[in-house]
Amino acid sequence: MEYFIDRAVQKHFGLSISLPNSEVYGADTSISSADVLNDYDDCLRTYGLQIGCIDTESDEYVLFVHKIEAIDCIDEAVQIIGFDYYEID
């Protein structure tokens, strides 16, 4: 997760940011564990970014990073391809 977010932020937004330390969660922790996604999303929001999710109605996470200000366009684009968009709560 940390690698994915770091690379996405660098590649698409040209930013190098300090992300939460993934080691505090433990080796057996999944991204669906309490606070993991929220911690990363909260961090991104301080840079005007957030984690977006596509609900594919299956047992997978389709995550991406986008600008907060683009949320309406992102939501519309995801609906056009036939899925629902949601934010991290």
C-alpha contacts under 8 A as a table, 3 or more apart, distances in Angstrom:
res1	aa1	res2	aa2	distance
1	M	4	F	5.08
1	M	5	I	6.18
1	M	31	I	7.40
2	E	5	I	5.35
2	E	6	D	6.01
2	E	19	L	7.21
2	E	22	S	6.88
3	Y	6	D	5.12
3	Y	7	R	6.04
4	F	7	R	5.37
4	F	8	A	6.08
5	I	8	A	5.10
5	I	9	V	6.02
5	I	65	V	7.24
6	D	9	V	5.35
6	D	10	Q	6.22
6	D	16	S	7.40
6	D	17	I	7.44
6	D	19	L	7.67
7	R	10	Q	5.15
7	R	11	K	5.90
8	A	11	K	5.19
8	A	12	H	5.76
8	A	13	F	7.63
8	A	65	V	6.90
9	V	12	H	5.56
9	V	13	F	5.25
9	V	14	G	6.48
9	V	15	L	5.77
9	V	16	S	7.10
9	V	17	I	7.95
9	V	65	V	7.26
10	Q	13	F	5.66
10	Q	14	G	4.53
10	Q	15	L	4.84
10	Q	16	S	5.84
11	K	14	G	5.79
11	K	15	L	7.93
19	L	40	Y	6.74
19	L	43	C	6.50
20	P	39	D	6.85
20	P	40	Y	6.42
20	P	43	C	7.34
21	N	24	V	6.09
22	S	25	Y	5.81
22	S	26	G	7.58
23	E	26	G	5.60
23	E	27	A	7.22
25	Y	29	T	5.96
25	Y	36	V	7.68
26	G	29	T	5.62
29	T	33	S	6.40
30	S	33	S	5.49
30	S	36	V	7.96
31	I	36	V	5.58
31	I	37	L	6.13
32	S	36	V	6.87
32	S	37	L	7.01
33	S	36	V	5.98
33	S	37	L	7.95
34	A	37	L	7.77
34	A	38	N	8.00
35	D	38	N	4.88
35	D	39	D	5.65
36	V	39	D	5.29
36	V	40	Y	6.52
37	L	40	Y	5.30
37	L	41	D	6.00
37	L	88	I	7.04
38	N	41	D	5.02
38	N	42	D	5.89
38	N	88	I	6.42
38	N	89	D	7.01
39	D	42	D	5.21
39	D	43	C	6.25
40	Y	43	C	5.12
40	Y	44	L	6.27
41	D	44	L	5.08
41	D	45	R	6.16
41	D	50	Q	5.45
41	D	51	I	5.61
41	D	88	I	6.97
42	D	45	R	5.16
42	D	46	T	6.80
42	D	50	Q	7.64
43	C	46	T	5.59
43	C	47	Y	7.43
44	L	47	Y	5.39
44	L	48	G	6.66
44	L	49	L	4.97
44	L	50	Q	5.29
44	L	51	I	7.56
45	R	48	G	4.90
45	R	49	L	4.84
45	R	50	Q	5.36
45	R	68	I	7.46
46	T	49	L	7.26
48	G	67	K	5.86
48	G	68	I	5.67
48	G	69	E	7.68
49	L	65	V	6.68
49	L	66	H	5.49
49	L	67	K	4.31
49	L	68	I	5.14
50	Q	65	V	5.61
50	Q	66	H	5.65
50	Q	67	K	6.26
50	Q	68	I	5.92
51	I	63	L	6.55
51	I	64	F	5.65
51	I	65	V	4.65
51	I	66	H	6.53
51	I	87	E	6.79
51	I	88	I	6.77
52	G	63	L	5.62
52	G	64	F	5.23
52	G	65	V	5.93
52	G	66	H	6.81
52	G	85	Y	7.09
52	G	86	Y	6.30
52	G	87	E	5.39
52	G	88	I	7.14
53	C	61	Y	7.00
53	C	62	V	5.55
53	C	63	L	4.64
53	C	64	F	6.52
53	C	85	Y	5.75
53	C	86	Y	5.32
53	C	87	E	6.20
53	C	88	I	7.64
54	I	61	Y	7.33
54	I	62	V	5.28
54	I	63	L	6.62
54	I	78	V	7.12
54	I	83	F	6.56
54	I	84	D	5.87
54	I	85	Y	4.81
54	I	86	Y	6.48
55	D	58	S	7.65
55	D	61	Y	7.62
55	D	62	V	7.22
55	D	83	F	6.08
55	D	84	D	5.28
55	D	85	Y	6.16
55	D	86	Y	7.26
56	T	60	E	7.55
56	T	62	V	7.71
56	T	83	F	6.20
56	T	84	D	7.51
66	H	70	A	7.07
66	H	71	I	7.73
67	K	70	A	5.40
67	K	71	I	7.12
68	I	71	I	5.63
69	E	72	D	7.77
70	A	73	C	5.46
70	A	74	I	6.12
71	I	74	I	4.99
71	I	75	D	5.98
72	D	75	D	5.17
72	D	76	E	6.22
73	C	76	E	5.15
73	C	77	A	6.12
74	I	77	A	5.12
74	I	78	V	6.18
74	I	85	Y	7.85
75	D	78	V	5.28
75	D	79	Q	6.26
75	D	84	D	7.51
75	D	85	Y	5.51
75	D	86	Y	7.93
76	E	79	Q	5.13
76	E	80	I	6.20
77	A	80	I	5.05
77	A	81	I	6.64
78	V	81	I	5.36
78	V	82	G	6.63
78	V	83	F	5.66
78	V	84	D	6.26
78	V	85	Y	6.07
79	Q	82	G	4.97
79	Q	83	F	5.07
79	Q	84	D	5.72
79	Q	85	Y	7.20
80	I	83	F	7.45
